[in-house]
Amino acid sequence: MTIEPDKREIGELDALFAEVASHKAAPSADLMTRVLADAASVQAPAAARPLAQGSSGFFSPLWVALGGWAGAGGLAAVAATGVWLGIAPPAALETVTDAIFGSSVTLQVFSADDVLGMGI
């Protein structure tokens, strides 16, 4: 079952959209001045920024490209997740892996009773 739109409603919407499209609203000069001043204050030139202590080493360009501590933290979280999924993959992931690479062998490192791995 389909519902046909009323032709009068479509005509009213077209008129409303045409009216809205005819208005060319531009931001005020005062607003643009304030926005550009705020942007200029945030975008300080790289030469004006002080370098961190000890940032002239061999790995400093890599550290900057990585994003500093925030990038290193994200990379560490992703690495930990990869190790976790490699050691204890979910059942759905094992099914996909078996379909692609064939059956896998499961090696039980810790017994089910020994939660902390102390062997007691």
Secondary structure, 3 states (H helix, E strand, C coil): CCCCCCHHHHHHHHHHHHHHHHCCCCCCHHHHHHHHHHHHHHCCCHHHCCCCCCCCCCCHHHHHHHCHHHHHHHHHHHHHHHHHHHHCCCHHHHHHHHHHHCCCCCCCCCCCCCCCCCCC
